[in-house]
Amino acid sequence: MSGHTHGLRSWLLQRLSGVYLAIYLVYAIASVLQHGSYSYTEWHAWLVQPVMSIATAGFILAMLAHGWVGMRDVILDYVHHLGVRLMLLTLVGLMLVACGLWAVRVLLLAAG
């Protein structure tokens, strides 16, 4: 795989995930503003609807992908020492995996 294709793939992933994040946030904010104040029971019922749960899981995946591409590009561009670069990429990757697992746990607990 050429470096050009890899860069195009990263650019496309960053843009598509950013668009999805924006659409989800606009919908969620509009829904909250339209409804007014939510009680915990109403918020929970709204969140565990199948469509909203899938959309929220997609939001989490998009946020993790968006964060990975952005942080990876910053580290690759500005950290030149190979050992420090690998350490930072590993830490960012582990942090994103941990955040993803925590978010999945929250969604599963909300659905259960």
Buried (B, 14 or more C-beta within 10 A) or exposed (E): EEEEEEEEEBEEBBEEBBEBBEEBEEEBEEEEEEEEEBEEEEBEEBBBEEEBBEBBEBBBBBBBBBBBBBBBBEBEEEBEEEEEBEEBBEEBEEEBEEBBEEBEEEBEEEEE
